[in-house]
Structure formats: C-alpha cells, structure tokens
Amino acid sequence: MSSLFFRKRNSAQSEKRSFKRIPFVFDVDYTSNNFDRNKGKGINLSKGGLLLGTGLRFTYGQELKFFIKVPAFQDPITLMGAVVRSRESDKYGGYETAVNFKNFSGPKNPNLEKVIHLYS
C-alpha cells in the first residue's frame, strides 16, 4: 500500500510542474519589497521558477526580485517571483526557498530561455 501512495504522490507532484527543472548552481541576489539585496545560491532552475538557498525565511506568497548571475551573460537576469515554500535546511545556508516566477508564460525572457537551453 505504501508503494501505491508513493506512486500517486509522485505523479501528483509531476503533474504540478509545467516546466522541467535543471540542476544549476548559480549566485543569486534577491530583494524583498525593494529592500537591501541579499545573497543566495541557486539550486535548480526552470522556466517557471527556481529553488535557492537563502539565509532568510520567507512567507508563502511573499514577492521577491531576483538578479541571477550566469557566467555566459555579462549582466544578471532579472526576474520577479512569489515564494511557494521556505523551510529550514542545513544544506543550503539556512533555508531552502522555492519560488514561482510571476507573470511568466512562455518565452518572455529570452535570456532565461537561453540559460535553460545552455545548461539542460
């Protein structure tokens, strides 16, 4: 019975994802409500969002602005997102924070598209 639950749970999780995630370690600066920039470490990235390690805990729905530093680009990629999860993690600088990019549908950010293509 537990294997049936596991399969249902995994299929439900995969149905939620609209975009494939790519493992990609990168530096991210972020701001909340245009306050001071903080530094985080990207863990994975997709067209729909990112997972990053942060030193701060965020609340569900909190809006963040990201400046993703990618070696292939001179300037950081700037995106807006809303927190969907923020939980303690010894592995990632204090908290593991999952973010859904706001107002993103399709290839509106050509640099994000290029990053996904380069690193997948």
TIVO-227172 format. One record per residue: residue in one letter; x, y, z of N, C-alpha, C in turn; residue number from 1. Coordinates in Angstrom, 1 decimal. Layout:
<sites>
{site A {X Y Z} {X Y Z} {X Y Z} NUM}
...
</sites>
This chain:
<sites>
{site M {0.8 -1.2 0.0} {0.0 0.0 0.0} {0.9 1.3 0.0} 1}
{site S {2.0 1.2 0.7} {2.8 2.4 0.7} {3.4 2.7 -0.6} 2}
{site S {3.7 1.7 -1.4} {4.2 2.0 -2.8} {3.2 2.6 -3.7} 3}
{site L {1.9 2.2 -3.5} {0.8 2.8 -4.2} {0.7 4.3 -3.9} 4}
{site F {0.8 4.6 -2.6} {0.7 6.0 -2.1} {1.9 6.8 -2.7} 5}
{site F {3.1 6.2 -2.7} {4.3 6.8 -3.2} {4.1 7.2 -4.7} 6}
{site R {3.6 6.2 -5.5} {3.4 6.5 -6.9} {2.4 7.6 -7.1} 7}
{site K {1.3 7.6 -6.4} {0.2 8.6 -6.6} {0.8 10.0 -6.2} 8}
{site R {1.6 10.0 -5.1} {2.1 11.3 -4.6} {3.1 11.8 -5.7} 9}
{site N {4.0 10.9 -6.2} {4.9 11.4 -7.2} {4.3 11.8 -8.5} 10}
{site S {3.2 11.1 -8.9} {2.5 11.5 -10.2} {1.8 12.8 -9.9} 11}
{site A {1.3 13.1 -8.8} {0.6 14.3 -8.5} {1.6 15.5 -8.5} 12}
{site Q {2.8 15.2 -7.9} {3.8 16.2 -7.9} {4.3 16.6 -9.3} 13}
{site S {4.5 15.5 -10.2} {4.9 15.8 -11.5} {3.9 16.5 -12.3} 14}
{site E {2.6 16.3 -12.0} {1.5 17.0 -12.7} {1.5 18.5 -12.4} 15}
{site K {2.0 18.9 -11.3} {2.0 20.3 -10.9} {3.1 21.0 -11.7} 16}
{site R {4.1 20.4 -12.1} {5.2 21.0 -12.8} {4.9 21.2 -14.3} 17}
{site S {5.0 22.5 -14.7} {4.8 22.8 -16.1} {6.1 22.8 -16.9} 18}
{site F {7.2 22.9 -16.2} {8.5 23.1 -16.8} {9.5 22.1 -16.2} 19}
{site K {10.4 21.6 -17.0} {11.5 20.8 -16.5} {12.5 21.6 -15.7} 20}
{site R {12.9 21.1 -14.5} {13.9 21.8 -13.7} {15.3 21.3 -14.2} 21}
{site I {16.3 22.2 -14.2} {17.6 21.8 -14.4} {18.5 22.1 -13.2} 22}
{site P {19.3 21.1 -12.8} {20.2 21.4 -11.7} {21.2 22.4 -12.1} 23}
{site F {21.4 23.4 -11.4} {22.2 24.5 -11.9} {22.6 25.3 -10.7} 24}
{site V {23.9 25.3 -10.3} {24.3 26.0 -9.1} {24.8 27.4 -9.6} 25}
{site F {24.2 28.5 -9.1} {24.5 29.8 -9.5} {24.3 30.8 -8.4} 26}
{site D {24.9 31.9 -8.5} {24.8 33.0 -7.5} {23.5 33.8 -7.8} 27}
{site V {22.8 34.1 -6.8} {21.5 34.9 -6.9} {21.5 36.0 -5.9} 28}
{site D {21.3 37.2 -6.3} {21.0 38.3 -5.4} {19.5 38.5 -5.4} 29}
{site Y {18.9 38.8 -4.3} {17.4 39.0 -4.3} {17.0 40.1 -3.3} 30}
{site T {15.9 40.7 -3.6} {15.4 41.7 -2.7} {13.9 41.4 -2.4} 31}
{site S {13.5 41.8 -1.3} {12.1 41.7 -0.9} {11.6 43.1 -0.6} 32}
{site N {10.5 43.5 -1.3} {9.9 44.9 -1.2} {11.0 45.9 -1.4} 33}
{site N {11.9 45.7 -2.4} {13.0 46.6 -2.7} {13.9 47.1 -1.6} 34}
{site F {14.0 46.2 -0.6} {15.0 46.5 0.5} {16.3 46.0 0.1} 35}
{site D {17.3 46.0 1.0} {18.6 45.6 0.7} {18.7 44.3 0.0} 36}
{site R {19.7 44.2 -0.9} {20.0 43.0 -1.6} {20.6 42.0 -0.7} 37}
{site N {20.1 40.7 -0.8} {20.7 39.6 -0.1} {21.3 38.6 -1.1} 38}
{site K {22.1 37.8 -0.6} {22.8 36.8 -1.5} {22.3 35.4 -1.2} 39}
{site G {22.0 34.6 -2.3} {21.6 33.3 -2.1} {22.4 32.4 -3.1} 40}
{site K {22.1 31.1 -3.1} {22.7 30.2 -4.0} {21.6 29.4 -4.7} 41}
{site G {21.6 29.5 -6.0} {20.6 28.8 -6.8} {20.9 27.3 -6.8} 42}
{site I {19.9 26.5 -6.7} {20.0 25.0 -6.7} {19.5 24.4 -8.0} 43}
{site N {18.3 24.8 -8.4} {17.8 24.4 -9.7} {17.0 25.5 -10.3} 44}
{site L {16.7 25.4 -11.6} {16.1 26.5 -12.3} {15.2 25.9 -13.4} 45}
{site S {14.1 26.5 -13.6} {13.2 26.2 -14.7} {12.6 27.4 -15.3} 46}
{site K {11.8 27.3 -16.4} {11.1 28.4 -16.9} {10.1 29.0 -16.0} 47}
{site G {9.6 28.2 -15.1} {8.5 28.6 -14.2} {9.0 29.0 -12.8} 48}
{site G {10.3 28.7 -12.4} {10.7 29.1 -11.1} {12.1 28.7 -10.7} 49}
{site L {12.4 28.8 -9.5} {13.7 28.4 -9.0} {13.7 27.9 -7.6} 50}
{site L {14.7 27.1 -7.2} {14.9 26.7 -5.9} {16.3 27.3 -5.5} 51}
{site L {16.3 28.0 -4.3} {17.5 28.6 -3.9} {17.7 28.4 -2.4} 52}
{site G {19.0 28.5 -2.0} {19.3 28.5 -0.6} {19.4 30.0 -0.1} 53}
{site T {18.8 30.3 1.0} {18.8 31.6 1.5} {19.2 31.7 3.0} 54}
{site G {19.6 32.8 3.4} {19.8 33.0 4.8} {18.6 33.4 5.6} 55}
{site L {17.5 33.7 4.9} {16.3 34.2 5.5} {15.1 33.3 5.2} 56}
{site R {14.2 33.3 6.1} {12.9 32.5 5.8} {11.9 33.5 5.3} 57}
{site F {11.1 33.0 4.3} {10.1 33.8 3.7} {8.7 33.2 3.9} 58}
{site T {7.7 34.0 3.8} {6.3 33.5 3.9} {5.7 33.2 2.5} 59}
{site Y {4.7 32.3 2.5} {4.1 31.9 1.3} {3.5 33.2 0.6} 60}
{site G {3.8 33.3 -0.7} {3.2 34.4 -1.5} {4.1 35.7 -1.4} 61}
{site Q {5.1 35.7 -0.6} {6.0 36.9 -0.5} {6.7 37.1 -1.8} 62}
{site E {6.6 38.3 -2.3} {7.2 38.7 -3.6} {8.7 39.0 -3.5} 63}
{site L {9.5 38.5 -4.4} {10.9 38.7 -4.4} {11.4 39.1 -5.8} 64}
{site K {12.4 39.9 -5.9} {13.0 40.2 -7.2} {14.4 39.6 -7.2} 65}
{site F {14.7 38.9 -8.3} {16.0 38.1 -8.4} {16.9 38.7 -9.5} 66}
{site F {18.2 38.6 -9.2} {19.2 39.0 -10.1} {20.1 37.8 -10.2} 67}
{site I {19.9 37.0 -11.2} {20.6 35.7 -11.4} {21.9 35.9 -12.2} 68}
{site K {23.0 35.6 -11.6} {24.3 35.8 -12.2} {24.7 34.5 -13.0} 69}
{site V {24.7 34.6 -14.3} {25.1 33.5 -15.1} {26.4 33.7 -15.9} 70}
{site P {27.4 32.8 -15.8} {28.7 33.1 -16.4} {28.6 33.4 -17.9} 71}
{site A {27.6 32.9 -18.6} {27.5 33.1 -20.0} {27.0 34.5 -20.4} 72}
{site F {26.5 35.3 -19.4} {26.0 36.6 -19.7} {26.7 37.7 -18.9} 73}
{site Q {26.9 38.8 -19.5} {27.6 39.9 -18.8} {26.7 40.5 -17.7} 74}
{site D {25.4 40.7 -17.9} {24.5 41.3 -16.9} {23.7 40.2 -16.3} 75}
{site P {23.3 40.3 -15.1} {22.4 39.3 -14.4} {21.0 39.3 -15.1} 76}
{site I {20.3 38.2 -15.0} {19.0 38.0 -15.5} {18.1 38.5 -14.3} 77}
{site T {17.2 39.4 -14.6} {16.3 39.9 -13.5} {14.9 39.3 -13.7} 78}
{site L {14.4 38.8 -12.6} {13.0 38.1 -12.6} {12.3 38.4 -11.4} 79}
{site M {11.0 38.4 -11.4} {10.1 38.5 -10.2} {9.5 37.2 -9.9} 80}
{site G {9.3 36.9 -8.6} {8.7 35.7 -8.2} {8.0 35.7 -6.9} 81}
{site A {7.2 34.7 -6.6} {6.5 34.6 -5.4} {6.9 33.3 -4.7} 82}
{site V {7.1 33.4 -3.4} {7.5 32.2 -2.6} {6.4 31.2 -2.5} 83}
{site V {6.7 30.0 -2.8} {5.7 28.9 -2.6} {6.1 28.0 -1.5} 84}
{site R {7.4 28.1 -1.0} {7.8 27.3 0.1} {9.1 27.8 0.6} 85}
{site S {9.3 27.9 1.9} {10.6 28.2 2.6} {10.7 27.4 3.8} 86}
{site R {11.7 26.5 3.9} {11.8 25.7 5.0} {13.3 25.6 5.4} 87}
{site E {13.5 25.3 6.7} {14.9 25.2 7.2} {15.6 24.1 6.5} 88}
{site S {16.9 24.3 6.3} {17.8 23.4 5.6} {19.2 23.7 6.0} 89}
{site D {19.9 22.7 6.6} {21.3 22.9 7.0} {22.1 22.9 5.7} 90}
{site K {21.6 22.3 4.7} {22.4 22.1 3.4} {22.5 23.4 2.6} 91}
{site Y {21.6 24.3 2.7} {21.6 25.5 1.8} {21.6 26.8 2.5} 92}
{site G {22.5 27.0 3.5} {22.6 28.3 4.1} {21.5 28.8 5.0} 93}
{site G {20.8 27.9 5.5} {19.7 28.2 6.5} {18.3 27.8 6.0} 94}
{site Y {17.9 28.2 4.8} {16.6 27.9 4.3} {16.7 27.5 2.8} 95}
{site E {15.8 26.6 2.5} {15.6 26.2 1.1} {14.3 26.9 0.7} 96}
{site T {14.4 27.8 -0.3} {13.2 28.6 -0.7} {12.8 28.3 -2.2} 97}
{site A {11.6 27.9 -2.4} {11.1 27.6 -3.7} {10.2 28.8 -4.2} 98}
{site V {10.5 29.2 -5.4} {9.8 30.4 -5.9} {9.2 30.1 -7.3} 99}
{site N {8.0 30.7 -7.5} {7.3 30.6 -8.8} {7.5 32.0 -9.5} 100}
{site F {8.0 32.0 -10.7} {8.1 33.3 -11.4} {6.7 33.9 -11.7} 101}
{site K {6.5 35.1 -11.3} {5.3 35.8 -11.5} {5.1 36.2 -13.0} 102}
{site N {3.9 36.2 -13.5} {3.6 36.7 -14.8} {4.5 36.1 -15.9} 103}
{site F {4.8 34.8 -15.8} {5.7 34.2 -16.8} {4.9 33.2 -17.5} 104}
{site S {4.7 33.4 -18.8} {4.0 32.4 -19.6} {4.7 32.4 -21.0} 105}
{site G {5.4 31.3 -21.2} {6.1 31.2 -22.5} {7.4 32.0 -22.5} 106}
{site P {8.0 32.1 -23.6} {9.4 32.7 -23.7} {9.4 34.2 -23.7} 107}
{site K {9.0 34.8 -22.6} {9.0 36.3 -22.5} {10.4 36.8 -22.1} 108}
{site N {11.2 36.0 -21.4} {12.5 36.4 -21.1} {13.5 35.6 -21.9} 109}
{site P {14.0 36.2 -23.0} {14.9 35.4 -23.9} {16.2 34.9 -23.2} 110}
{site N {16.7 35.7 -22.2} {17.9 35.3 -21.5} {17.6 34.0 -20.7} 111}
{site L {16.5 34.0 -20.0} {16.1 32.8 -19.3} {16.0 31.6 -20.2} 112}
{site E {15.4 31.8 -21.3} {15.3 30.7 -22.3} {16.7 30.2 -22.7} 113}
{site K {17.6 31.1 -23.0} {19.0 30.8 -23.4} {19.7 30.0 -22.3} 114}
{site V {19.5 30.4 -21.0} {20.1 29.7 -19.9} {19.6 28.3 -19.8} 115}
{site I {18.3 28.1 -19.9} {17.7 26.8 -19.8} {18.3 25.9 -20.9} 116}
{site H {18.4 26.5 -22.1} {18.9 25.8 -23.3} {20.4 25.4 -23.1} 117}
{site L {21.2 26.4 -22.6} {22.6 26.1 -22.5} {22.9 25.1 -21.4} 118}
{site Y {22.2 25.0 -20.3} {22.5 24.2 -19.2} {21.7 22.9 -19.1} 119}
{site S {20.8 22.7 -20.0} {20.0 21.5 -19.9} {20.5 20.4 -20.8} 120}
</sites>
